[in-house]
Structure formats: C-alpha cells, structure tokens
Amino acid sequence: MQAVVLLLIWAIPATGVWLLSLSARRGDETALRPVAISFVTIGSQQQDASRRVKLVFTGSAPLSMASPVQGTLVSRAKLTPGKPFRDGEAIAQIGARHVVASVGRVPFYRELSQGDRGEDVKRLNQLLAALGLPTERGQVKTFTSRTAAGVRQLNTRVGASPGTRFMPDSAMFVAEGSSFASFEVGVGQAVSVGLSLGKMQSPPSALAVVDEASGAEVPVPGAGVSLRAPDGASLELSEIMPSAVALTVFRFALLHGRGATEPEVKSGGANPDLSYTGFQLVAGQPKTMGSIPPAALFTRPDGKMCVFEQPSDTAGSPQPIRLGQTVDSGQLGVVYVDPELIGRSIVADASLLAAETLQRC
C-alpha cells in the first residue's frame, strides 16, 4: 500500500510536466506554422481627373424677411432651406393676413390703382400671373382693367382690404435669386411691420473656386467640367451661362453642401464671404487606372511604395514591384496605381509577409 502511494506521488507531477511539455510543443508548432498568403488581381477602374475645391461666394450675406403686416403669427409655410423662393409662394399667416412672396428686382412702395404706370406695376402684373389671377401678360407697365380684376381677387386671397386698389403690404419683397434660410419667429408670437420673420440668402455677386490643397484660385471652369458635392450630387458647369454661374453654383451649394459640410462665414466690409468646402471639381475625361485594396500596399520608411507580385514558382517568395508617383487614393477601400499593372497578381495583405521579404522593397 505504501508503495502505491509513493508511485502516485511521483506520477502526478510527472504527468503534469508531460502535459505542459506537450502543450508547449503544440504552441511552438502553431507559431511556426506558415501564415497563409492570399493574392488578388490588380483590377481596372475609371478615375476622374478631379481636385478638392472650396467655393467662395462674395456678397451673399443673409437678408431679413421683413414682415409687411402686423399681428400674431398663426402659421409658417414649410419652406426648404436652400430652395429659391417662387413668385407668389405662401410665406406665413399673420393674423387674418396671408403673406406671399413677390420675387423680383423692384419692391412695392406705393398704393397702385388703375391707370398707374411704372416698374412696380410691371412687377404687380408678373405677381398676378404667377398666382394664376387675371392680369396683363408680358412686360406691361400699365395698371389696366385686367390688372384691377386680378388685384380684387388677390386682396380676397391674402385677406387685404377688398377692392381694386393694391397696397404695398399685400406681398413680401424677395430679391430675385434669393433662397430661404430659416425662420426666426415662432407661431403664436407677435409680429410688427418690418420685423424679421427669418433669414433669406441673397444671391452672390461673385464666385471664386479655390483649390483646398494649394489655396490657389482655379479659373471658373467651362466646357467638360462638372462640380461634385459631398452628398454625391453633380452639376454640369458647361451647361450654365457665364453670367449665371455664381447664382447657379450658389443654389447648388445651398442644396447639397449644407449638412454635409457647414459653410464658413468670413465677415469683412459690406460684402462678406460665404465659403463651402468638400466639393470636387471634375475636369476632362476619366482615365483608366489599376485598382488594389489598401492592405496590398507597402510603404517604406522613405515614403516610397511597392506591392509584391505572386511568384511564378509557388515555392518562391513574392517579388516586389516598386511603384512610382501614380499611386493615388481612390474611392473608399481602393488605391489607384499605374494601369500597366492591371491583370498582375499581388499579395492581398502585405503585412503578412516576412520581414526579409519586405526589406527587398
């Protein structure tokens, strides 16, 4: 019995040592097991000739939406920020009055009645036409009987004094090309004449396109050039009249830039700058480039890069291919390389290669 006990006392630690030795051996075998290297074929992809730019608009300071009447704000129209105002568009209801937009170059400043003439009468005829009311069509500067019939219906629609006399408080002046920005007065609040109901963005007087990397101004582009917004929307600049480029691009930036990237406002003088970043200027025809996953790229300490090609002899180690200056970041998860490499098989993840292999790069 004593011999059996002694045997057990000896066997238990010996067994433990053997198990530990076996475990260590298996760990060594796992550590020595070669890492599986996978390969990918360099693909083909179209790369746009683009650069990141900043759009700088001059003279685009926000303007006030001055209320033409007084009372309690009953309701506000559901206006989209960045969307240009439409002539005759409903803005708000203040008391019993319905405020509509008069979009043009001339504000209403006097009472108008049959027989009056002037630019403001022409604006009135245009407003009536936009609302689908009786009016004189075209560039008519005379307040006629047809104008009077339209004004009678307009006064009824907006809650103004009945009759055929037009009062300047029957519409809110909006500068041509302006876009809605935001409301500042809440429903239920008191509104006085001239109080700002909100902000509207005035049309810019000039546009500058600036390269984000160098800070250099890029000439306003022409044919074959488009502008791509951060949200992916695209605007063909070649289809815009030169005189309308600033306004058209400004509307595009308001609709597609805000939210994706906030505008930067620089105050200074009477014409502050409003700039939008994150846009891309795409010029010329796209070119074919090789495309590889970023993990396949190995960067040396000196900044030079290479990829490792699959050896013709499966027993050999991958051979480095040094890359020139054609390497460029493409879409998410893609790196552009020289198109001459298209079709060649390279290591999918260069970090899996042995140090001595990487040193050959």
Secondary structure, 3 states (H helix, E strand, C coil): CHHHHHHHHHHHHHHHHHHHHHHHHHHHHHHHCCCCCCEEECEEEEECCEEEEEEEEECCCEEEEECCCCEEEEEECCCCCCCECCCCCEEEEECCEEEEEEEECCCCCCCECCCCECHHHHHHHHHHHHCCCCCCCCCCCECCHHHHHHHHHHHHHHCCCCCCCECHHHCEEEECCCEEEEECCCCCCEECCCCEEEEEECCCCEEEEEECCCCCEECCCCCCEEEECCCCCEEEHHHCCHHHHHHHHHHHHHHHCCCCCCCEEECCCCCCEEEEEEEEEEECCCEEEEEECHHHCEECCCCCEEEEECCCCCCCCCEEEEECCCCEECCCCCEEECHHHCCCEEECCHHHCCHHHHCCC
